Amino acid sequence: MKNILQQKLAYLFPTALLQELSEVGKLAHYTKNDIIMDVNQELHSVPLVISGSVKVLREDINGNELLLYFLEEGDTCAMSLTCCLKHSKSKIRAIADIDSEILFIPAEKMNEWFETEPSWRNFILESYQIRFNEMLETIDTLAFLKMDERLHKYIIDKIKVQGHTLLHITHQEIAEDLNTSRVVVSRLLKQLENQNLIKLFRNKIEVLKF
């Protein structure tokens, strides 16, 4: 596992810390739509995305989900960090957006490294700032953008995270992420296709312009 971490995370952490990560971390593999972390789950470790993409969702009292942000290679979830520190249960759901590898780091090591490893401390603080900015962006999107603008932004975010312009996703999945109906999503996607911005296939969307 050390070689994998060296290839993926050498830009984040020094060799000595990568060695410790390989020794104490637990690497798990997930396929698309697998639940990595669920609401009300007790958290004893912090997830670090080694490869793939993860979407983080918030659930309301009626079971409706709202997409908060995506995590990609080299990211961690600020909400899970907070839960580990406070020994509280998860308030979010994390789902593999595509096939992904996640390294789980014990909470006690996270606390120890925060005091002893400057690179880890900087990583955690920057992660908090990035996720906070993304949360503000999500609030702004909900408050100020119309659904067609939200959909367009959602597609752009997806291709940035996944690194290619062919998205393997259904209209229903998009509707659930945006907390709207499949009919609305299908209608708006058709509008984007008529504008030659995307091309629709069965369970796939090719982005032509963004």
N, C-alpha and C positions, 0 to 999 in steps of 0.2 A: 504493500500500500504506500510505502514511503515514496517510491518512484512516481506513483500517480499524483501524490500531493506535490512533489517537486515539480512535476510538469505543469500542474494546474495552478498552484498557489505560491510559487517562488517569488512572484512580484509583490506578494502581500507580507510574507513572513520570512525571517531568517532560517537558515538550515537547522539550527538547534531546535527552534520551535516546531518546525515541520516534523522533525524526528519525534518530538513529544506528542504531536498531534497523531502521528501514525501509531504510537504506542497506546494512547489512552482512548482514541476515537474509535467509534464503531461505524463502519461503512455499510450503508443499506442501499439496495437498488429498488426503484419503483417504476412501474409502467404507467402510461398515461391514464389519468383519472383515479389513480390510487390515492387514498387518504394518507397523508404523511403525519398530520397532526389534527386532532379534532377538538371541537368545542367541549369544554369541561374536562378535558384530559389533564391529568396531573403530569407536569413536566419536570424531568430530572436531568435533561440534557439539552444542549443548544444545537440546532441544525445549521450546518454550513453546506451550501450547495457546491458540489464538486463539478457536476455537469448537468445539463438539462435546464428545465425551467419549472418554477413552482408558482401557482397563483394562491394568494392569501385572501380569504373571504370572511366576511362578517355575517352572522345570521341573526335575524330578528325573532321576536317571540312567536311569529307565525311560521317560522321555518324558511322564510325567504332569504336568499343570499345576495350579498352585494360584494363585488370585487373591490378590494382595497388597493392592491398593488401586486406586481410580479417580482419574483426573486430569480436571479440568474446566476451563472457561474461566479463563485467568489462572494456571494451575498449570504447574509444571515438575517433572521427575522427579529426585529427589535421587540416585538410583543412577546416572543418566547423568552428573550433575554430578561425582560421585566418579570415575567411569571416565575422564571427560575430563581431570580434574586429574592422575590417575595414569597416563594414557595406557594404560589397560588395556581389555580387551574386556568387552562387556556381559554381565552375569549374569542379565538379565531379558529378557522379551519384552513389547513394548508393542503393543497391537492397538486399532484404532479400534472403539469400542463402538457409535458411530453415525457418520454422516458428519461429518468433522472437518477443521479447518484447523490446521496446525502450523507455527510459525515456528522455523526452525533457526538458532541463533546460534553463530558460530565460537567454539571453546574459548578461543582467545587473547583475544578480546574479553571473554569472561566473566571471565577473570583480570584484565584491565586495568580493567574497570568495578568489580570488587570493591574495587580500591584507590582508584579516583577518584570513584565515584558512590555516595553514601550510600544512595539509594533502591534501587539494584541490590544493594548489600551487604545491606541489611535484607531485601530480597525473598529472596535466597539463603538467609540464615540462618533466616528464618521457614519457608521451604520445607523445609529440613532438619528443623526441629522438627515441622512438620505431618506429614511423611512418617514420621518416627520414631514419632510418636504413633499413626499409622495402622498401622504395623508391629506395635506393641505390642498394638493392638486386634485385629489379625489373629491374633496368638499367643494372646491371651486367648480369642478366639472358638473357635479350634481346641482349646484346652485345657479350656475350661469349659462350652461350649455344646453341646447336643445338636443333631443334624442339623436337626430341625424349627425350632429357634431360629436356627441359622445361616442357613437358607433365608429365614426371615422377615426377618432383619437384612439379608440380601443384597438382597431386594426393596425394602426401605426405602431402602437406600443407592442403589440404581439410580434410584428415582424422585426422590430428592434431587438426584442428579447430572444427570439428564436433564430435570428440571423439569416433568414431567407424569406422570400416573398410568396411561398406556397404554404398556406395554412390548412392543416387538416383539422377541420372543426365543423360542427353542425350549426344550423341556425338556432336550434334549441339550446345548445351550449352557450352561444353568444347571448341569447335572451336571458338565461339564468345568471350569467355574469353581470349583465346590465340591469337586472331586476325589471324586465319588461316582458312582453309577450313574443312568441315566435312569429306571429303574423306581422307584428310591427317590424321586427328585425328583417324578415323576408322582404317586406315592401321597401325598406330603406336600402337593403343590399341591392335590390333590383334597380333602384335609382342610381346607386353608385356604378353599377354595371352599365347603365344607359349613358352615364357620363364618361365611360371608358376608363374609369379609375380601377376597376376590378373585373375579373372574369369568374363567373360562378360555375362550379361543377358539383357533382353529388358528393356531399360531405367534405368539399374542398373549396378554397377561395384563393385565386391567384391575384396578387396585388400588382397592378400595372404601373400606377403612379402613386406617389405619396409625398 
